[in-house]
Amino acid sequence: MRSLAWKIGLVQAVLLALYAVATEVNALRDHSHVGSPLIAMIIMLILSALMFVVNLGVKGGHSAARTPYFMVQIFAVLIAAQFLQGSKVGVEARFAWGAVLVSAVAGFIALFRTPAD
Protein backbone atom coordinates (compact mmCIF):
# COMPACT_ATOMS: atom_id res chain seq x y z
CA MET A 1 0.00 0.00 0.00
CA ARG A 2 2.95 2.33 0.56
CA SER A 3 3.72 2.13 -3.15
CA LEU A 4 0.17 3.18 -4.01
CA ALA A 5 0.28 6.06 -1.52
CA TRP A 6 3.59 7.23 -2.97
CA LYS A 7 2.27 7.11 -6.54
CA ILE A 8 -0.88 9.04 -5.59
CA GLY A 9 1.20 11.68 -3.83
CA LEU A 10 3.57 11.92 -6.78
CA VAL A 11 0.69 12.47 -9.21
CA GLN A 12 -0.76 15.13 -6.90
CA ALA A 13 2.58 16.98 -6.68
CA VAL A 14 3.11 16.90 -10.44
CA LEU A 15 -0.44 18.04 -11.18
CA LEU A 16 -0.13 20.91 -8.69
CA ALA A 17 3.04 22.05 -10.47
CA LEU A 18 1.30 21.83 -13.85
CA TYR A 19 -1.69 23.75 -12.49
CA ALA A 20 0.64 26.46 -11.18
CA VAL A 21 2.25 26.92 -14.58
CA ALA A 22 -1.11 26.81 -16.38
CA THR A 23 -2.47 29.49 -14.06
CA GLU A 24 0.46 31.79 -14.85
CA VAL A 25 0.21 31.15 -18.59
CA ASN A 26 -3.53 31.84 -18.52
CA ALA A 27 -3.01 35.08 -16.59
CA LEU A 28 -0.35 36.23 -19.06
CA ARG A 29 -2.55 35.35 -22.02
CA ASP A 30 -5.53 37.24 -20.61
CA HIS A 31 -3.39 40.15 -19.34
CA SER A 32 -4.83 39.65 -15.86
CA HIS A 33 -4.15 42.36 -13.29
CA VAL A 34 -6.07 40.68 -10.46
CA GLY A 35 -3.68 39.77 -7.65
CA SER A 36 -0.27 38.49 -8.59
CA PRO A 37 -0.38 35.30 -10.66
CA LEU A 38 3.42 35.06 -10.58
CA ILE A 39 3.48 34.97 -6.77
CA ALA A 40 0.65 32.42 -6.76
CA MET A 41 2.62 30.26 -9.19
CA ILE A 42 5.77 30.48 -7.07
CA ILE A 43 3.86 29.51 -3.92
CA MET A 44 2.20 26.55 -5.66
CA LEU A 45 5.54 25.37 -7.07
CA ILE A 46 7.08 25.52 -3.58
CA LEU A 47 4.14 23.53 -2.19
CA SER A 48 4.52 21.02 -5.01
CA ALA A 49 8.23 20.61 -4.21
CA LEU A 50 7.41 20.10 -0.52
CA MET A 51 4.79 17.50 -1.45
CA PHE A 52 7.44 15.74 -3.53
CA VAL A 53 9.86 15.69 -0.58
CA VAL A 54 7.15 14.24 1.68
CA ASN A 55 6.42 11.61 -0.96
CA LEU A 56 10.09 10.61 -1.03
CA GLY A 57 9.83 10.07 2.72
CA VAL A 58 6.74 7.93 2.24
CA LYS A 59 8.48 5.91 -0.46
CA GLY A 60 11.47 5.38 1.82
CA GLY A 61 9.22 4.19 4.63
CA HIS A 62 10.10 7.02 7.03
CA SER A 63 7.43 7.29 9.70
CA ALA A 64 8.08 11.05 10.03
CA ALA A 65 6.61 11.54 6.55
CA ARG A 66 3.24 10.04 7.47
CA THR A 67 1.80 13.06 9.32
CA PRO A 68 2.65 15.63 6.59
CA TYR A 69 1.26 13.22 3.98
CA PHE A 70 -1.98 12.85 5.92
CA MET A 71 -2.20 16.64 6.34
CA VAL A 72 -1.83 17.18 2.58
CA GLN A 73 -4.63 14.71 1.94
CA ILE A 74 -6.90 16.32 4.55
CA PHE A 75 -6.31 19.78 3.07
CA ALA A 76 -6.97 18.44 -0.44
CA VAL A 77 -10.31 17.00 0.72
CA LEU A 78 -11.29 20.28 2.39
CA ILE A 79 -10.37 22.39 -0.64
CA ALA A 80 -12.05 20.05 -3.12
CA ALA A 81 -15.22 19.94 -1.02
CA GLN A 82 -15.36 23.74 -0.94
CA PHE A 83 -15.00 24.01 -4.72
CA LEU A 84 -17.54 21.25 -5.35
CA GLN A 85 -20.14 23.11 -3.28
CA GLY A 86 -19.79 26.29 -5.34
CA SER A 87 -22.86 27.23 -7.36
CA LYS A 88 -20.96 28.68 -10.33
CA VAL A 89 -18.68 25.72 -10.90
CA GLY A 90 -18.78 24.20 -14.40
CA VAL A 91 -18.94 20.52 -15.25
CA GLU A 92 -15.23 20.33 -16.11
CA ALA A 93 -14.24 21.95 -12.82
CA ARG A 94 -16.57 19.64 -10.87
CA PHE A 95 -14.96 16.64 -12.56
CA ALA A 96 -11.45 17.91 -11.79
CA TRP A 97 -12.23 18.70 -8.14
CA GLY A 98 -14.02 15.37 -7.82
CA ALA A 99 -10.83 13.68 -9.03
CA VAL A 100 -8.84 15.63 -6.41
CA LEU A 101 -11.29 14.50 -3.74
CA VAL A 102 -11.13 10.84 -4.79
CA SER A 103 -7.32 10.84 -5.04
CA ALA A 104 -6.98 12.44 -1.61
CA VAL A 105 -9.27 9.88 0.01
CA ALA A 106 -7.47 7.05 -1.81
CA GLY A 107 -4.07 8.36 -0.69
CA PHE A 108 -5.26 8.70 2.89
CA ILE A 109 -6.63 5.15 2.94
CA ALA A 110 -3.55 3.71 1.19
CA LEU A 111 -1.12 5.17 3.72
CA PHE A 112 -3.43 4.47 6.65
CA ARG A 113 -3.45 0.79 5.73
CA THR A 114 0.36 0.76 5.56
CA PRO A 115 1.89 -0.23 8.89
CA ALA A 116 4.20 2.37 10.43
CA ASP A 117 7.87 1.42 10.63
N, C-alpha and C positions, 0 to 999 in steps of 0.2 A: 504493500500500500504506500510505502514511502516513495517509491518510484512514481506512482500515479500522482501523489501530492506534489512532488517536485516538478513533474511535467505540467500540471495545472498551473502552478505558480510561475513557471517559466513562460508559458503562453500569456498569462496575465501581465507579466512584466514587459514582454515584447509588445503586446497590444497597447499597453499604456504609453510606451515610447512612440509607437506609430500614431496613436491618437494625438499625442503632444505635437508631433511634427505636422500632422494634418490640420490641426487647429491653427498653427502658425501660418501654414501655407494658405489656408482659407481666409485668414484675417488679412494677409498681404494681398491676396487676389481681390478681396472686396474693399480694400483700403479702409479697414475698420479702425476707428479711433476710440472705441469703447474699451476702457481698461488698458492693460498692457499685455497683448498676446505673447510677446517675447518672454516676459517674466513668467507668465503662466506655463509656457513651454519649458522653460528652464526648470521650474519647480517640478513639473510632471516628469521630466527626464531624470532629475535627482531622485524622485520617489521610485521611478522605474529601476534605477541603478540599485537603490537600497533593497527593493523587492528581490532583485537578482542576487544580491549578497545573502539575503535571508534564505533564498532558495538553494544556494550553494551549501549553506549550513544544514538545511533539511536533507539535501542529497547526501551529505557526509555523515548524517546520523547524529549531529550535535543536538543535544537536548535543549541548549540555550536558544536555538533557532525556532523552537516550537511556539513559544509565546508570541514573538513578532509575527510569525506566519498566521497564527490564529487571529491576531488583531487585524491583519490585512484583510482576512476573509470576512471578519465581522464588519469592518468598515465598508467593504465592497457590498455586502448585503444591505447595509443601511442606506448607502448611496443609491444603489439600484432600486430599492423599494421606494425611495423618495421620488426618483425620476419616473417610475412606473405609475405612481399615483397622480402625476401631473395631468391636467385636463387637456393641455395643448401639445401632447406628445404624439408624434406621428407613428404609423405602423412600423416603419423601419427602426425608429428609435426604441419603440417598445420591444421589438425583437432583439435588438442589441443589448438593451438593459436586462431583458429576460435571460439572455445568454450569460451576462455578467453574474446575475443572481444564481443561476444554476451552477456555473463554474465555481463560485465562491462556496456554495453549500457542498458541492462535490469535493473541493479541496479541504474544507473543514472536516468532513466525514472521513476522507482518505487519511489525513494525518491523525485524526482522533483514533482511528482503528489501528494505527501503527504504535507498537509498544515503545515507550520511552527507553532510551539507553541508560 
